[in-house]
Amino acid sequence: MTNRVRSIRRAFLVSASFPAAAVLGMSSAAAQQTVTVAQPATTADVNARIATATATPSRDVKVDVTAAGVVTGGGAVTVQPADGRGDGTVVFVNAGRIGALDAAGAAVTDNVAVILRGANSKGDNSVSLTNSGLITGGVQI
């Protein structure tokens, strides 16, 4: 085999393997499932979206309530992991309102909590909570 044929083969192998390497690299970065609340939603709706995200085989889950996000309806926004689904890093960021206050801002009119559970079977799971908004029902971790 000539050197020219060998170099063409090598060039083809490198160019053919690059997309596979790029896809493999992107798959680990895309492993986190994100639930974004950017408009008013009920607790049931947010929990259904979290359940869908944690039903996808992925260890990491992020819930992001933006400044425009409002969660009402009582109860709790809950992240409950299962093996291989949400049992890695749980990130919860709230810049919006979870629950509601009266017009004067003095009394809770809708009590909504946040519950973030880890997986007992995993030693490397973690929780990160950042709150710059309102949570009327408290936080349980």
C-alpha positions as CSV (number, residue, x, y, z in Angstrom):
1,M,0.0,0.0,0.0
2,T,1.4,3.4,-0.9
3,N,1.9,6.2,1.5
4,R,-0.7,8.3,-0.3
5,V,-3.4,5.6,0.2
6,R,-2.4,5.3,3.9
7,S,-2.7,9.0,4.5
8,I,-6.1,9.1,2.8
9,R,-7.3,6.3,5.0
10,R,-6.0,8.0,8.1
11,A,-7.7,11.3,7.1
12,F,-11.0,9.4,6.5
13,L,-10.8,7.6,9.9
14,V,-10.1,10.9,11.7
15,S,-12.9,12.7,9.9
16,A,-15.4,9.8,10.3
17,S,-14.6,9.4,14.0
18,F,-14.9,13.2,14.9
19,P,-18.7,13.4,14.7
20,A,-19.0,10.3,16.9
21,A,-16.6,11.9,19.5
22,A,-18.5,15.1,19.4
23,V,-21.8,13.4,19.9
24,L,-20.4,11.3,22.8
25,G,-19.0,14.5,24.4
26,M,-22.4,16.2,24.0
27,S,-24.3,13.4,25.5
28,S,-22.7,13.7,28.9
29,A,-23.3,17.5,28.9
30,A,-26.9,17.0,28.0
31,A,-27.5,14.5,30.8
32,Q,-29.0,17.1,33.1
33,Q,-32.8,17.4,32.8
34,T,-34.1,21.0,33.3
35,V,-37.6,22.1,34.3
36,T,-38.1,25.9,33.8
37,V,-41.0,27.7,35.3
38,A,-41.2,31.1,33.5
39,Q,-44.9,31.9,33.9
40,P,-47.7,31.1,36.3
41,A,-48.2,27.4,36.9
42,T,-49.9,25.1,39.4
43,T,-48.0,22.9,41.8
44,A,-49.5,19.9,40.0
45,D,-48.2,21.1,36.6
46,V,-44.7,21.7,37.9
47,N,-44.6,18.3,39.7
48,A,-45.8,16.6,36.5
49,R,-43.0,18.3,34.5
50,I,-40.5,17.3,37.2
51,A,-41.8,13.7,37.0
52,T,-41.3,13.7,33.3
53,A,-37.8,15.0,33.7
54,T,-36.9,12.4,36.3
55,A,-38.4,9.6,34.2
56,T,-35.7,10.3,31.6
57,P,-32.6,8.3,32.3
58,S,-30.5,11.1,33.8
59,R,-28.9,11.5,37.1
60,D,-29.0,15.3,37.3
61,V,-32.1,17.5,37.6
62,K,-32.4,21.2,37.6
63,V,-35.6,23.2,38.5
64,D,-35.4,26.8,37.6
65,V,-38.2,29.2,38.7
66,T,-37.4,32.5,36.9
67,A,-38.4,36.0,38.1
68,A,-41.6,35.7,36.0
69,G,-42.4,32.2,37.4
70,V,-45.2,31.8,39.9
71,V,-46.2,28.5,41.4
72,T,-49.6,28.3,43.2
73,G,-52.1,25.6,44.2
74,G,-50.9,24.6,47.7
75,G,-49.0,21.4,48.5
76,A,-45.3,21.2,47.5
77,V,-43.0,21.3,44.6
78,T,-41.2,18.0,45.0
79,V,-38.1,16.4,43.4
80,Q,-38.2,12.7,44.2
81,P,-35.4,10.6,42.6
82,A,-35.3,7.0,41.5
83,D,-32.3,4.8,40.6
84,G,-30.6,6.5,37.6
85,R,-33.2,9.2,37.4
86,G,-32.6,12.4,39.4
87,D,-30.4,10.6,41.9
88,G,-27.3,12.7,41.1
89,T,-27.1,16.5,41.5
90,V,-30.4,18.2,42.2
91,V,-30.2,22.0,41.5
92,F,-33.1,24.2,42.5
93,V,-33.1,27.9,41.6
94,N,-35.9,30.2,42.6
95,A,-36.1,33.9,41.6
96,G,-39.9,33.9,41.3
97,R,-42.7,33.2,43.7
98,I,-43.6,29.8,45.1
99,G,-46.9,30.4,46.9
100,A,-48.6,33.7,47.4
101,L,-49.1,36.6,49.8
102,D,-52.0,39.0,50.3
103,A,-51.9,42.4,48.7
104,A,-50.2,43.9,51.7
105,G,-47.5,41.2,51.6
106,A,-48.3,40.4,55.3
107,A,-50.2,37.1,55.2
108,V,-49.7,33.9,53.3
109,T,-52.7,33.2,51.1
110,D,-51.3,30.2,49.3
111,N,-48.9,27.9,51.1
112,V,-46.5,26.0,48.8
113,A,-43.4,24.2,50.0
114,V,-40.3,22.9,48.3
115,I,-39.2,19.3,49.0
116,L,-35.9,18.1,47.6
117,R,-35.1,14.4,48.2
118,G,-31.9,12.5,47.6
119,A,-31.4,8.8,46.8
120,N,-30.4,6.7,49.9
121,S,-28.6,4.3,47.6
122,K,-26.3,6.9,46.1
123,G,-23.4,8.3,48.1
124,D,-22.6,11.0,45.5
125,N,-25.9,12.7,45.2
126,S,-26.1,16.4,46.1
127,V,-28.5,19.3,46.4
128,S,-28.0,22.9,45.6
129,L,-30.7,25.4,46.5
130,T,-30.5,29.1,45.5
131,N,-33.5,31.3,46.6
132,S,-33.8,35.0,45.8
133,G,-37.6,34.8,45.5
134,L,-40.5,33.8,47.7
135,I,-41.2,30.3,49.1
136,T,-44.2,30.5,51.5
137,G,-44.3,26.9,52.7
138,G,-40.6,26.4,53.6
139,V,-38.0,24.0,52.3
140,Q,-37.3,20.4,53.2
141,I,-34.1,18.7,52.1
